[in-house]
Amino acid sequence: MALHHAAQEKSNEGIKFSALATAIEQDSQNGDKNARQLMTLFRGADELMGFFGSLGRTVSGNGGMERVVSAYSGEDQDVDIGFWNIEWFNRRWEEKLDSVARIVVEMNLDIWVFVESSQEATDALARHLAEKYNVLTWRVFASQDAAPELQITTVMWNSATVEVSQLAWPEKVHRWFNVSSRDFGSLGLEAVHGKVFDRFPALFQVNTRLAGAASRFNLVPIHLKAKDEGSCAAAWRRGCWLRL
């Protein structure tokens, strides 16, 4: 949608409302109270800029709509990461692919961390983005090798803006992922069914270029379960209810 502002013979010109929203957003960030009030009429600015709009981006130019153009070109000034517990998608993901894909396209983040997902479902999502939305740059990693029915954490990233690699944990950390709650019976730990880290966190490294400078950081997605869920799940047949 656009705001009409000019006409030439049989053609009309307009300024996209998303561009106007971006200009208003910038004014709001600079302390304009009227702009701040106007921003309540918008649900964000433009998916091409990502979920966070022009927040934190340095813009150049002499004002006017050129500063909006400058904000759109500031993609290398930020890395946007989303975390999503997507358990509902992992069940019958074939029926829900497009619902999730539309959100990925509209939010335009660089990295997605899906909790309670699977390698199979996330790979299918990346293929769907390529086939229906012509987005060919998504890549996928899983936190661990697992059967499709076992929910794990997966990472999907836009390789046009960042690169993600999976690293091995140092041995002094990795050995803890193999411990059993039975080794610590005197502590009365919650996980009474055996292996403590049935779904352990993976270690990823993100490489990008922010504002022309190389940047690198580690990403460790962690899935935190509700209190007592481990022991209750094991004792469900004995009538134990989840306490959330």
Contacts in CASP RR format, 6 or more apart in sequence:
PFRMAT RR
TARGET T0000
AUTHOR 0000-0000-0000
METHOD contacts of the structure
MODEL  1
MALHHAAQEKSNEGIKFSALATAIEQDSQNGDKNARQLMTLFRGADELMG
FFGSLGRTVSGNGGMERVVSAYSGEDQDVDIGFWNIEWFNRRWEEKLDSV
ARIVVEMNLDIWVFVESSQEATDALARHLAEKYNVLTWRVFASQDAAPEL
QITTVMWNSATVEVSQLAWPEKVHRWFNVSSRDFGSLGLEAVHGKVFDRF
PALFQVNTRLAGAASRFNLVPIHLKAKDEGSCAAAWRRGCWLRL
1 16 0 8 1.000
1 17 0 8 1.000
2 14 0 8 1.000
2 15 0 8 1.000
2 16 0 8 1.000
2 17 0 8 1.000
3 14 0 8 1.000
3 15 0 8 1.000
3 17 0 8 1.000
3 20 0 8 1.000
4 12 0 8 1.000
4 13 0 8 1.000
4 14 0 8 1.000
5 13 0 8 1.000
5 14 0 8 1.000
5 15 0 8 1.000
6 12 0 8 1.000
6 13 0 8 1.000
6 14 0 8 1.000
7 13 0 8 1.000
15 65 0 8 1.000
16 46 0 8 1.000
18 45 0 8 1.000
18 46 0 8 1.000
18 48 0 8 1.000
19 46 0 8 1.000
19 65 0 8 1.000
19 68 0 8 1.000
21 39 0 8 1.000
21 42 0 8 1.000
21 44 0 8 1.000
21 45 0 8 1.000
21 46 0 8 1.000
22 45 0 8 1.000
22 46 0 8 1.000
22 49 0 8 1.000
22 53 0 8 1.000
22 54 0 8 1.000
22 68 0 8 1.000
22 71 0 8 1.000
22 72 0 8 1.000
23 64 0 8 1.000
23 65 0 8 1.000
23 67 0 8 1.000
23 68 0 8 1.000
24 35 0 8 1.000
24 38 0 8 1.000
24 39 0 8 1.000
24 42 0 8 1.000
25 35 0 8 1.000
25 39 0 8 1.000
25 42 0 8 1.000
25 44 0 8 1.000
25 45 0 8 1.000
25 53 0 8 1.000
25 54 0 8 1.000
25 55 0 8 1.000
26 54 0 8 1.000
26 59 0 8 1.000
26 67 0 8 1.000
26 68 0 8 1.000
26 71 0 8 1.000
27 34 0 8 1.000
27 35 0 8 1.000
28 35 0 8 1.000
28 36 0 8 1.000
28 38 0 8 1.000
28 39 0 8 1.000
29 54 0 8 1.000
29 55 0 8 1.000
29 56 0 8 1.000
44 51 0 8 1.000
44 53 0 8 1.000
45 53 0 8 1.000
45 54 0 8 1.000
46 53 0 8 1.000
46 72 0 8 1.000
47 105 0 8 1.000
47 106 0 8 1.000
47 107 0 8 1.000
47 108 0 8 1.000
48 72 0 8 1.000
48 108 0 8 1.000
49 71 0 8 1.000
49 72 0 8 1.000
49 108 0 8 1.000
50 80 0 8 1.000
50 107 0 8 1.000
50 108 0 8 1.000
50 109 0 8 1.000
51 80 0 8 1.000
51 107 0 8 1.000
51 108 0 8 1.000
51 109 0 8 1.000
52 78 0 8 1.000
52 80 0 8 1.000
53 71 0 8 1.000
54 71 0 8 1.000
56 77 0 8 1.000
56 78 0 8 1.000
57 71 0 8 1.000
57 74 0 8 1.000
57 77 0 8 1.000
57 78 0 8 1.000
58 74 0 8 1.000
58 77 0 8 1.000
58 211 0 8 1.000
59 67 0 8 1.000
59 70 0 8 1.000
59 71 0 8 1.000
60 67 0 8 1.000
60 70 0 8 1.000
61 67 0 8 1.000
61 70 0 8 1.000
75 161 0 8 1.000
76 161 0 8 1.000
76 208 0 8 1.000
76 209 0 8 1.000
76 210 0 8 1.000
76 211 0 8 1.000
76 212 0 8 1.000
77 210 0 8 1.000
77 211 0 8 1.000
78 210 0 8 1.000
79 110 0 8 1.000
79 111 0 8 1.000
79 161 0 8 1.000
79 162 0 8 1.000
79 206 0 8 1.000
79 208 0 8 1.000
79 210 0 8 1.000
79 215 0 8 1.000
80 107 0 8 1.000
80 108 0 8 1.000
80 109 0 8 1.000
80 110 0 8 1.000
80 111 0 8 1.000
81 109 0 8 1.000
81 110 0 8 1.000
81 111 0 8 1.000
81 112 0 8 1.000
81 113 0 8 1.000
81 219 0 8 1.000
82 107 0 8 1.000
82 109 0 8 1.000
82 111 0 8 1.000
82 112 0 8 1.000
82 113 0 8 1.000
83 113 0 8 1.000
83 115 0 8 1.000
83 221 0 8 1.000
84 112 0 8 1.000
84 113 0 8 1.000
84 114 0 8 1.000
84 115 0 8 1.000
85 115 0 8 1.000
85 116 0 8 1.000
86 100 0 8 1.000
86 114 0 8 1.000
86 115 0 8 1.000
86 116 0 8 1.000
86 117 0 8 1.000
87 115 0 8 1.000
87 116 0 8 1.000
87 117 0 8 1.000
87 151 0 8 1.000
88 96 0 8 1.000
89 96 0 8 1.000
89 99 0 8 1.000
89 100 0 8 1.000
89 114 0 8 1.000
89 117 0 8 1.000
89 121 0 8 1.000
90 116 0 8 1.000
90 117 0 8 1.000
90 118 0 8 1.000
90 121 0 8 1.000
90 151 0 8 1.000
93 118 0 8 1.000
93 120 0 8 1.000
93 121 0 8 1.000
93 124 0 8 1.000
93 125 0 8 1.000
94 124 0 8 1.000
97 124 0 8 1.000
97 125 0 8 1.000
97 128 0 8 1.000
98 128 0 8 1.000
98 132 0 8 1.000
100 125 0 8 1.000
101 125 0 8 1.000
101 128 0 8 1.000
101 129 0 8 1.000
101 132 0 8 1.000
101 133 0 8 1.000
104 112 0 8 1.000
104 125 0 8 1.000
104 129 0 8 1.000
104 156 0 8 1.000
105 129 0 8 1.000
105 133 0 8 1.000
105 135 0 8 1.000
109 158 0 8 1.000
110 157 0 8 1.000
110 158 0 8 1.000
110 161 0 8 1.000
110 162 0 8 1.000
110 208 0 8 1.000
111 155 0 8 1.000
111 156 0 8 1.000
111 157 0 8 1.000
111 158 0 8 1.000
111 162 0 8 1.000
111 164 0 8 1.000
111 206 0 8 1.000
111 219 0 8 1.000
112 155 0 8 1.000
112 156 0 8 1.000
112 157 0 8 1.000
113 153 0 8 1.000
113 154 0 8 1.000
113 155 0 8 1.000
113 219 0 8 1.000
113 221 0 8 1.000
114 122 0 8 1.000
114 153 0 8 1.000
114 154 0 8 1.000
114 155 0 8 1.000
114 156 0 8 1.000
115 153 0 8 1.000
115 221 0 8 1.000
115 223 0 8 1.000
116 151 0 8 1.000
116 152 0 8 1.000
116 153 0 8 1.000
116 223 0 8 1.000
117 151 0 8 1.000
117 152 0 8 1.000
117 153 0 8 1.000
117 154 0 8 1.000
118 142 0 8 1.000
118 146 0 8 1.000
118 148 0 8 1.000
118 149 0 8 1.000
118 150 0 8 1.000
118 151 0 8 1.000
118 152 0 8 1.000
118 154 0 8 1.000
119 140 0 8 1.000
119 142 0 8 1.000
119 146 0 8 1.000
119 148 0 8 1.000
119 152 0 8 1.000
119 154 0 8 1.000
120 148 0 8 1.000
121 148 0 8 1.000
121 154 0 8 1.000
122 140 0 8 1.000
122 142 0 8 1.000
122 154 0 8 1.000
122 156 0 8 1.000
123 140 0 8 1.000
125 138 0 8 1.000
125 156 0 8 1.000
126 138 0 8 1.000
126 139 0 8 1.000
126 140 0 8 1.000
126 156 0 8 1.000
129 135 0 8 1.000
129 138 0 8 1.000
130 136 0 8 1.000
130 138 0 8 1.000
137 158 0 8 1.000
137 159 0 8 1.000
137 160 0 8 1.000
138 156 0 8 1.000
138 157 0 8 1.000
138 158 0 8 1.000
138 159 0 8 1.000
139 156 0 8 1.000
139 157 0 8 1.000
139 159 0 8 1.000
139 164 0 8 1.000
140 154 0 8 1.000
140 155 0 8 1.000
140 156 0 8 1.000
141 154 0 8 1.000
141 155 0 8 1.000
141 164 0 8 1.000
141 166 0 8 1.000
141 202 0 8 1.000
141 204 0 8 1.000
142 152 0 8 1.000
142 153 0 8 1.000
142 154 0 8 1.000
142 155 0 8 1.000
142 202 0 8 1.000
143 152 0 8 1.000
143 153 0 8 1.000
143 154 0 8 1.000
143 155 0 8 1.000
143 199 0 8 1.000
143 200 0 8 1.000
143 201 0 8 1.000
143 202 0 8 1.000
143 221 0 8 1.000
144 152 0 8 1.000
144 199 0 8 1.000
144 200 0 8 1.000
144 202 0 8 1.000
146 152 0 8 1.000
146 199 0 8 1.000
150 199 0 8 1.000
151 199 0 8 1.000
152 199 0 8 1.000
153 199 0 8 1.000
153 201 0 8 1.000
153 202 0 8 1.000
153 221 0 8 1.000
153 223 0 8 1.000
155 164 0 8 1.000
155 202 0 8 1.000
155 204 0 8 1.000
155 219 0 8 1.000
155 221 0 8 1.000
157 163 0 8 1.000
157 164 0 8 1.000
157 206 0 8 1.000
161 208 0 8 1.000
162 206 0 8 1.000
162 207 0 8 1.000
162 208 0 8 1.000
163 206 0 8 1.000
163 207 0 8 1.000
163 208 0 8 1.000
164 204 0 8 1.000
164 205 0 8 1.000
164 206 0 8 1.000
164 207 0 8 1.000
164 219 0 8 1.000
165 204 0 8 1.000
165 205 0 8 1.000
165 207 0 8 1.000
166 202 0 8 1.000
166 203 0 8 1.000
166 204 0 8 1.000
166 205 0 8 1.000
167 203 0 8 1.000
167 204 0 8 1.000
167 205 0 8 1.000
167 218 0 8 1.000
168 174 0 8 1.000
168 203 0 8 1.000
169 177 0 8 1.000
169 203 0 8 1.000
176 197 0 8 1.000
177 197 0 8 1.000
177 200 0 8 1.000
178 195 0 8 1.000
178 197 0 8 1.000
179 195 0 8 1.000
179 196 0 8 1.000
179 197 0 8 1.000
180 194 0 8 1.000
180 195 0 8 1.000
180 196 0 8 1.000
181 189 0 8 1.000
181 190 0 8 1.000
181 191 0 8 1.000
181 192 0 8 1.000
181 193 0 8 1.000
181 194 0 8 1.000
181 195 0 8 1.000
181 196 0 8 1.000
182 194 0 8 1.000
189 196 0 8 1.000
190 227 0 8 1.000
190 228 0 8 1.000
190 230 0 8 1.000
190 231 0 8 1.000
191 230 0 8 1.000
191 231 0 8 1.000
192 230 0 8 1.000
192 231 0 8 1.000
192 234 0 8 1.000
192 235 0 8 1.000
193 230 0 8 1.000
193 231 0 8 1.000
193 233 0 8 1.000
193 234 0 8 1.000
199 223 0 8 1.000
201 220 0 8 1.000
201 221 0 8 1.000
201 222 0 8 1.000
201 223 0 8 1.000
202 220 0 8 1.000
202 221 0 8 1.000
203 218 0 8 1.000
203 220 0 8 1.000
204 218 0 8 1.000
204 219 0 8 1.000
204 220 0 8 1.000
204 221 0 8 1.000
205 216 0 8 1.000
205 217 0 8 1.000
205 218 0 8 1.000
205 219 0 8 1.000
206 216 0 8 1.000
206 217 0 8 1.000
206 218 0 8 1.000
206 219 0 8 1.000
207 214 0 8 1.000
207 215 0 8 1.000
207 216 0 8 1.000
208 214 0 8 1.000
208 215 0 8 1.000
208 216 0 8 1.000
209 215 0 8 1.000
226 242 0 8 1.000
226 243 0 8 1.000
226 244 0 8 1.000
227 243 0 8 1.000
227 244 0 8 1.000
228 242 0 8 1.000
228 243 0 8 1.000
229 242 0 8 1.000
231 240 0 8 1.000
232 240 0 8 1.000
232 241 0 8 1.000
232 242 0 8 1.000
232 243 0 8 1.000
END
